[in-house]
Amino acid sequence: MRVNAIKLGLPEKKLYVAMRKFSRIGGGTVEDRRNPWFQLIQFHGKKTVDRNLK
């Protein structure tokens, strides 16, 4: 999926910055980190930017 986002014109660095920002801001409190939607989106984002996945 990362490759597809980059092919659409999203710079790779911006993708990484956005995922880091989401984790930092979205997981600000314990309640936020326990939120199932936050966990799901964060998991998907980590898998999206993982270069080791084929």
Summary of the structure (lengths in Angstrom):
residues: 54
radius of gyration: 12.1
end to end distance: 9.8
largest distance: 35.9
contacts: 116
relative contact order: 0.17
helix: 74%
strand: 0%
